[in-house]
Amino acid sequence: MLRQLALIACLCLTSCFPYVYHDQNRVLIRGIDLDATLEIARIELEEGGFDATLAVWAIRDQIVRQSDARTIAQLYCHYIDTVATQKNRTTADFGVWHFAWAISNLYRNGDDSIKKELEDAYRDARGRPARMKKFKSIAAEHVNGSQIVMGDIHGFARSYARSHIVAPGNTKYLQSLDDYTKRRAKQ
């Protein structure tokens, strides 16, 4: 009986969360324009709202340069408290969870130069799940767990990533920052 329940749970997880990986090579996106993508992240964070942190979250598994890690750490330090203190508790905790998860993955997958740039943000991110009211255990697992959880996780996240990551030449993603601004203007 337990074996059957485990099989059912596994089938549900793979069908409900088909884009979960623990191998970075499975999630790397070729040709990302990180400068443009980080500008989108800044715009989203400045605007705020439920999905404000997801542009950084969408690139959490990618290989970044030291300068990108510095920019990400600056964005985190500048916006994390704003995200955490939103009036809507679900929005706040969702944002903190995904922002802290992004920092954790980038830090744990990064080389020494990346870790140096993200050190303060990572130290802060590791403590964030304990302060959450909602999503506390799943956030703790993603931020501090023994396995690095990578990938788009589910279809909605995949769609979001594809509409916020700039990867010229890869038609599944935005081709330029201008594509993003044009799409936003139409909304």
C-alpha positions, -999 to +999 in steps of 0.1 A: +000+000+000+028+025+009+046+017-023+014+024-043+009+057-025+045+066-032+040+058-069+008+079-070+026+108-053+055+106-077+032+105-107+013+136-094+045+155-088+059+147-123+026+157-139+019+187-117+055+198-116+070+185-148+099+210-150+118+202-118+154+193-120+185+189-098+210+191-126+220+225-137+229+213-172+192+205-178+181+241-171+207+263-188+193+286-214+216+295-243+222+331-252+206+350-223+212+387-224+215+391-187+218+429-188+184+432-205+169+405-183+182+422-152+167+455-164+133+437-167+138+424-132+145+460-119+113+472-137+092+444-122+106+450-087+100+487-089+064+481-100+058+456-072+030+432-069+025+394-066+050+385-094+076+412-088+104+389-078+098+363-105+121+378-131+151+372-108+137+338-099+134+329-136+172+332-140+182+316-107+196+285-123+217+302-149+254+308-150+260+345-143+290+368-144+304+384-113+290+418-124+255+401-128+258+386-093+266+421-080+236+436-097+213+408-084+227+413-048+220+450-051+184+444-063+179+419-035+192+443-008+173+472-022+139+455-026+136+425-002+122+445+027+097+462+004+086+428-008+085+414+027+064+442+041+036+443+015+002+445+032-011+413+015+007+385+035+004+359+007+019+383-018+047+392+007+056+357+016+053+344-020+077+372-031+102+366-003+101+328-009+110+332-046+135+360-041+153+341-014+152+309-035+168+328-064+196+341-043+202+306-028+204+289-061+226+315-077+249+314-046+250+276-044+256+271-081+281+299-084+319+299-083+339+317-056+335+351-074+297+348-075+296+336-039+316+367-028+292+391-045+261+373-032+274+365+004+254+392+022+223+386+003+226+348+007+231+352+045+199+373+046+180+349+023+188+319+044+169+334+074+139+346+055+118+314+055+118+313+093+100+347+094+073+337+069+037+330+079+028+312+046+049+289+025+073+285+054+083+248+050+085+248+012+105+280+012+129+266+038+134+235+016+141+256-015+164+281+002+182+258+027+175+223+015+202+197+008+192+196-029+191+226-052+157+226-068+159+240-103+138+244-134+106+262-143+086+239-120+053+241-138+037+256-170+028+290-155+063+295-143+077+284-177+054+309-195+065+337-171+102+329-177+097+330-214+080+364-212+107+379-190+140+364-200+158+380-231+176+354-252+182+367-287+181+338-312+160+316-290+124+321-302+109+306-270+121+338-252+121+375-256+144+387-283+151+421-268+143+445-240+123+463-266+101+432-270+093+433-233+084+470-233+062+467-264+043+438-247+038+457-215+025+487-235-002+465-250-014+452-217 
